[in-house]
């Protein structure tokens, strides 16, 4: 009898291994609108189940660090990089994962928005906004500094101006930040576009809030910023030129563009380990979602019609751009700004990431 039971156990184990579900590590608390809308359509085209494995933690890093250390060796496990984890790869010592060891399944180009109360004038008012770790909002705060402080300033002068015009609150949990904004305790809030599509855009229609700006998306063909906002919402570059009469430039802007581009290229990307034999069929199934008008419409209803790139060849310009803008000067300026202006004492410079 013991041999029969052992044989049954082994048979069940082999069956489970042969037909194991795919699993995506999503390093945050549930739910994530972007992944929750993609996965049902993706697994339909794949013909196999895909489970979302939420693994939250500081800077949304533990799940990705664990994927780097061990989980990527399982061919049925994928990992998603999200907003703050993308920033943390660049600036935080705790970000020990390395996407260069992985293969890109696909990504959707995303960015963050900054919302203000209807009728609030951010240029002539003191602004209270909280740091949202989950959203990777340091680039949002730097964009605010650019817009309200104007051109021809050193990073030290931007810090002085920011200290005068903005209260940047650290340590407030992301959900509490949203409640505080709704209650009028904060003047502005920020987040990823997935949240904007399903919530803030609707609230804006009721006249409660207005979108101050979104960040400029990277043109995946040229490596420069898109000339127009594909969402019809003002971008940082557009507002800056309208307000100050010139294009944004200088050391502070270069540092801002560095952290913004890392965050926004990577923040909705899905990966497997290099050499994973399932890569091609995962990509084929995702492409099938996009080529089917019905499933594509469902996806865009929740996530917007933002560009999607399957595989590293399609996204190659983005990764070349990340490499080219990671200069020693811009990177060290960014770390100085995060520590001295944004109050992030654990931000670190990683020389191995600098353009050679």
C-alpha positions as CSV (number, residue, x, y, z in Angstrom):
1,X,0.0,0.0,0.0
2,X,2.8,2.4,0.8
3,X,4.3,1.7,-2.6
4,X,1.0,2.4,-4.3
5,X,0.6,5.7,-2.4
6,X,4.2,6.7,-3.2
7,X,3.5,5.9,-6.9
8,X,0.4,8.0,-6.9
9,X,2.2,10.8,-5.2
10,X,5.0,10.7,-7.8
11,X,2.4,10.5,-10.6
12,X,0.6,13.5,-9.2
13,X,3.9,15.4,-8.8
14,X,4.9,14.7,-12.4
15,X,1.5,15.7,-13.7
16,X,1.6,18.9,-11.7
17,X,5.1,19.7,-13.0
18,X,4.1,19.0,-16.6
19,X,1.1,21.2,-16.4
20,X,2.2,23.8,-14.0
21,X,0.6,27.3,-14.1
22,X,2.6,30.2,-15.3
23,X,3.2,32.7,-12.5
24,X,4.0,36.4,-12.7
25,X,5.6,38.0,-9.7
26,X,4.0,41.5,-9.3
27,X,6.0,43.2,-6.5
28,X,3.2,45.2,-4.9
29,X,0.0,44.9,-2.9
30,X,-3.1,43.8,-4.9
31,X,-4.8,44.8,-7.1
32,X,-2.8,46.1,-10.0
33,X,-5.2,47.3,-12.7
34,X,-2.7,46.9,-15.6
35,X,-1.8,43.3,-14.8
36,X,-5.4,42.3,-13.8
37,X,-6.6,43.5,-17.2
38,X,-3.8,41.9,-19.2
39,X,-3.6,38.4,-17.7
40,X,-7.2,37.2,-18.5
41,X,-6.7,38.0,-22.1
42,X,-3.2,36.8,-22.3
43,X,-3.9,33.3,-20.8
44,X,-6.9,33.0,-23.1
45,X,-4.5,33.3,-26.1
46,X,-1.8,31.2,-24.5
47,X,-4.2,28.4,-23.6
48,X,-2.6,28.0,-20.2
49,X,-3.2,29.5,-16.8
50,X,-1.3,32.5,-15.6
51,X,-1.4,33.4,-11.9
52,X,-0.6,36.8,-10.5
53,X,1.7,36.4,-7.5
54,X,1.6,39.7,-5.5
55,X,4.8,40.1,-3.4
56,X,4.8,43.6,-1.8
57,X,7.6,45.1,0.1
58,X,9.7,48.3,0.5
59,X,10.3,50.0,-2.8
60,X,8.4,47.0,-4.3
61,X,11.8,45.2,-4.4
62,X,11.7,41.9,-2.4
63,X,9.8,40.0,-5.1
64,X,12.2,41.1,-7.9
65,X,15.3,40.5,-5.7
66,X,14.0,37.0,-5.0
67,X,13.3,36.5,-8.8
68,X,16.9,37.5,-9.4
69,X,18.3,35.1,-6.8
70,X,16.3,32.0,-7.5
71,X,12.8,32.2,-9.0
72,X,14.0,33.1,-12.5
73,X,15.5,29.6,-12.8
74,X,11.9,28.2,-12.9
75,X,10.8,28.5,-16.6
76,X,7.2,29.0,-15.6
77,X,7.9,32.2,-13.5
78,X,7.9,35.7,-14.9
79,X,8.5,39.0,-13.1
80,X,7.0,42.5,-13.6
81,X,9.0,45.6,-12.9
82,X,6.8,48.5,-11.7
83,X,7.3,52.2,-11.0
84,X,9.2,52.4,-7.8
85,X,11.2,49.2,-8.4
86,X,12.4,50.7,-11.7
87,X,13.6,53.8,-9.8
88,X,15.1,51.7,-7.1
89,X,17.2,49.7,-9.6
90,X,18.9,53.0,-10.4
91,X,19.0,54.7,-7.0
92,X,18.6,52.3,-4.1
93,X,21.1,50.0,-2.5
94,X,18.3,47.5,-1.8
95,X,17.7,47.2,-5.5
96,X,19.9,44.1,-6.2
97,X,18.0,42.7,-9.2
98,X,19.5,43.0,-12.6
99,X,17.2,42.9,-15.6
100,X,20.3,42.6,-17.9
101,X,20.3,38.9,-16.7
102,X,16.7,38.5,-18.0
103,X,14.9,38.5,-21.3
104,X,12.1,40.9,-22.0
105,X,8.7,39.3,-22.8
106,X,7.1,42.7,-23.5
107,X,6.3,46.2,-22.1
108,X,3.8,48.9,-22.4
109,X,5.1,52.4,-22.3
110,X,3.6,54.1,-19.2
111,X,4.2,57.2,-17.1
112,X,2.8,59.0,-14.1
113,X,0.4,61.8,-13.8
114,X,0.1,64.6,-11.2
115,X,-3.4,65.7,-10.2
116,X,-4.5,68.9,-8.4
117,X,-7.7,70.2,-7.0
118,X,-9.9,72.0,-9.5
119,X,-9.2,75.7,-9.3
120,X,-5.8,75.3,-7.4
121,X,-3.0,77.4,-8.9
122,X,0.2,75.5,-8.4
123,X,2.4,78.3,-9.7
124,X,1.3,80.9,-7.1
125,X,0.6,78.6,-4.2
126,X,2.5,76.5,-1.7
127,X,2.1,72.9,-2.7
128,X,1.7,70.0,-0.3
129,X,2.3,66.5,-1.9
130,X,3.5,63.3,-0.4
131,X,6.1,60.9,-1.6
132,X,4.4,57.8,-2.9
133,X,6.9,55.0,-2.8
134,X,4.7,52.6,-4.8
135,X,4.4,55.1,-7.6
136,X,8.1,56.1,-7.8
137,X,7.1,59.7,-7.3
138,X,10.5,61.3,-7.0
139,X,10.4,62.2,-10.7
140,X,7.0,63.8,-10.1
141,X,8.5,66.0,-7.4
142,X,11.4,66.9,-9.6
143,X,9.0,67.9,-12.4
144,X,7.1,70.1,-10.0
145,X,10.4,71.8,-9.1
146,X,11.1,72.4,-12.8
147,X,7.7,73.9,-13.5
148,X,7.4,76.2,-10.5
149,X,11.0,77.3,-10.2
150,X,11.9,77.9,-13.9
151,X,15.2,77.9,-15.8
152,X,18.8,78.9,-15.3
153,X,19.3,77.3,-11.9
154,X,21.8,74.9,-10.4
155,X,20.6,71.9,-8.5
156,X,21.4,73.8,-5.3
157,X,19.2,76.7,-6.4
158,X,16.4,74.3,-7.3
159,X,16.6,72.8,-3.8
160,X,16.2,76.3,-2.3
161,X,13.3,77.0,-4.5
162,X,11.7,73.6,-3.8
163,X,12.0,74.0,-0.1
164,X,10.2,77.4,-0.3
165,X,7.4,76.3,-2.6
166,X,6.8,72.6,-1.9
167,X,6.2,70.5,1.2
168,X,7.2,66.9,0.3
169,X,5.9,64.6,2.9
170,X,7.7,61.3,3.4
171,X,6.5,58.2,5.2
172,X,2.8,58.5,4.4
173,X,1.5,55.2,3.1
174,X,0.3,55.4,-0.5
175,X,-3.4,54.7,0.3
176,X,-3.4,57.3,3.1
177,X,-2.0,59.8,0.6
178,X,-5.0,59.3,-1.7
179,X,-7.4,59.8,1.2
180,X,-5.5,63.0,2.3
181,X,-5.8,64.4,-1.2
182,X,-9.5,63.6,-1.4
183,X,-10.0,65.3,1.9
184,X,-8.1,68.4,0.8
185,X,-5.2,67.9,3.2
186,X,-2.8,67.6,0.2
187,X,-2.9,69.9,-2.8
188,X,-1.6,67.4,-5.3
189,X,-1.2,63.7,-5.8
190,X,0.5,61.4,-8.3
191,X,0.3,57.9,-9.6
192,X,0.6,55.6,-12.6
193,X,-1.6,55.9,-15.6
194,X,-3.4,52.6,-15.0
195,X,-4.9,54.2,-11.9
196,X,-5.6,57.4,-13.8
197,X,-7.6,55.6,-16.5
198,X,-9.9,53.8,-14.0
199,X,-10.3,56.4,-11.3
200,X,-8.9,60.0,-11.5
201,X,-10.0,60.6,-15.0
202,X,-13.6,59.9,-13.9
203,X,-13.3,62.1,-10.9
204,X,-12.0,64.9,-13.0
205,X,-15.1,64.6,-15.1
206,X,-17.1,65.5,-12.0
207,X,-15.2,68.7,-11.6
208,X,-13.4,67.7,-8.4
209,X,-9.8,67.4,-9.7
210,X,-7.8,68.3,-12.8
211,X,-4.7,66.7,-14.3
212,X,-1.9,69.2,-14.0
213,X,0.5,67.2,-16.1
214,X,1.8,63.8,-17.3
215,X,5.4,63.1,-18.1
216,X,6.7,63.1,-21.6
217,X,6.9,59.6,-23.1
218,X,10.0,58.4,-24.9
219,X,9.8,58.2,-28.7
220,X,10.8,54.6,-29.2
221,X,12.1,55.3,-32.7
222,X,14.3,58.3,-32.0
223,X,15.2,58.0,-28.3
224,X,14.0,61.6,-27.8
225,X,10.8,62.7,-26.0
226,X,7.6,62.6,-27.9
227,X,6.7,65.9,-29.5
228,X,3.0,65.6,-28.6
229,X,1.1,64.2,-25.7
230,X,-0.6,61.1,-27.0
231,X,-3.2,61.4,-24.3
232,X,-4.2,65.0,-24.9
233,X,-3.0,65.9,-21.4
234,X,-0.3,68.6,-21.0
235,X,3.2,67.2,-20.5
236,X,6.1,68.6,-18.4
237,X,8.0,69.8,-21.5
238,X,4.9,71.5,-23.0
239,X,4.0,73.2,-19.7
240,X,7.6,74.3,-19.1
241,X,7.9,75.9,-22.5
242,X,4.5,77.6,-22.2
243,X,5.3,79.0,-18.7
244,X,9.0,79.9,-19.2
245,X,9.3,80.4,-23.0
246,X,12.2,78.0,-23.4
247,X,12.7,74.2,-23.6
248,X,13.8,72.7,-20.3
249,X,17.5,72.0,-20.0
250,X,20.4,72.0,-17.6
251,X,21.8,69.7,-14.9
252,X,18.6,69.4,-12.9
253,X,16.6,68.6,-16.0
254,X,19.1,66.0,-17.1
255,X,18.9,64.3,-13.7
256,X,15.1,64.4,-13.8
257,X,15.0,62.9,-17.3
258,X,17.3,60.1,-16.2
259,X,15.1,58.9,-13.3
260,X,11.9,59.6,-15.2
261,X,13.1,57.5,-18.2
262,X,14.2,54.6,-16.1
263,X,10.9,54.6,-14.3
264,X,8.7,55.0,-17.4
265,X,10.5,52.6,-19.8
266,X,10.6,49.8,-17.2
267,X,7.5,50.4,-15.1
268,X,5.2,48.1,-17.0
269,X,7.6,45.4,-18.3
270,X,7.4,41.6,-18.0
271,X,10.5,39.4,-18.0
272,X,11.8,35.8,-17.8
273,X,15.3,34.5,-17.3
274,X,17.6,34.5,-20.3
275,X,17.4,31.2,-22.1
276,X,13.8,30.5,-20.9
277,X,12.3,28.1,-23.5
278,X,8.8,29.6,-23.0
279,X,9.8,33.1,-24.1
280,X,8.6,32.8,-27.7
281,X,5.2,31.4,-27.0
282,X,4.6,33.9,-24.2
283,X,5.4,36.7,-26.7
284,X,3.3,35.0,-29.5
285,X,0.2,34.9,-27.1
286,X,0.7,38.6,-26.1
287,X,0.9,39.5,-29.8
288,X,-2.3,37.6,-30.4
289,X,-4.1,39.8,-27.8
290,X,-3.0,42.8,-29.7
291,X,-3.9,41.5,-33.1
292,X,-7.4,40.5,-32.1
293,X,-9.6,43.6,-32.3
294,X,-11.9,42.4,-29.6
295,X,-9.2,41.6,-27.0
296,X,-7.2,44.7,-27.9
297,X,-10.3,46.9,-27.3
298,X,-10.8,45.3,-23.9
299,X,-7.2,45.9,-23.0
300,X,-7.2,49.5,-24.2
301,X,-10.5,50.2,-22.3
302,X,-8.6,49.7,-19.1
303,X,-5.0,50.5,-19.9
304,X,-5.3,53.1,-22.7
305,X,-3.9,52.9,-26.2
306,X,-0.3,53.4,-25.1
307,X,2.4,51.7,-27.2
308,X,3.3,48.1,-26.5
309,X,6.6,46.5,-27.5
310,X,7.1,42.7,-27.5
311,X,10.6,41.6,-27.1
312,X,13.9,43.4,-26.8
313,X,14.3,44.1,-30.5
314,X,11.1,46.2,-30.6
315,X,12.2,48.0,-27.4
316,X,15.9,48.3,-28.3
317,X,15.9,52.1,-28.8
318,X,14.6,52.5,-25.2
319,X,17.3,50.5,-23.7
320,X,20.0,52.2,-25.8
321,X,18.6,55.5,-24.6
322,X,18.8,54.5,-20.9
323,X,22.4,53.6,-21.5
324,X,23.2,56.9,-23.2
325,X,21.6,59.2,-20.6
326,X,23.2,57.4,-17.7
327,X,26.2,59.7,-17.6
328,X,28.3,60.2,-14.5
329,X,27.3,63.8,-14.2
330,X,23.5,63.3,-14.5
331,X,23.6,60.3,-12.2
332,X,25.6,61.9,-9.4
333,X,23.4,65.0,-9.7
334,X,20.3,62.8,-9.3
335,X,21.7,61.1,-6.2
336,X,22.5,64.5,-4.7
337,X,19.0,65.7,-5.4
338,X,17.4,62.6,-3.9
339,X,19.4,62.9,-0.8
340,X,19.5,66.6,-0.2
341,X,16.2,67.9,-1.8
342,X,13.9,64.9,-1.6
343,X,15.1,63.5,1.7
344,X,16.1,60.0,0.5
345,X,19.2,59.3,2.5
346,X,19.5,55.7,1.2
347,X,19.9,56.7,-2.4
348,X,23.2,55.5,-3.8
349,X,25.4,56.0,-6.9
350,X,26.1,52.7,-8.7
351,X,29.1,53.2,-10.9
352,X,28.6,49.9,-12.8
353,X,25.4,51.5,-14.4
354,X,27.3,54.5,-15.9
355,X,27.7,54.8,-19.6
356,X,31.2,53.5,-20.5
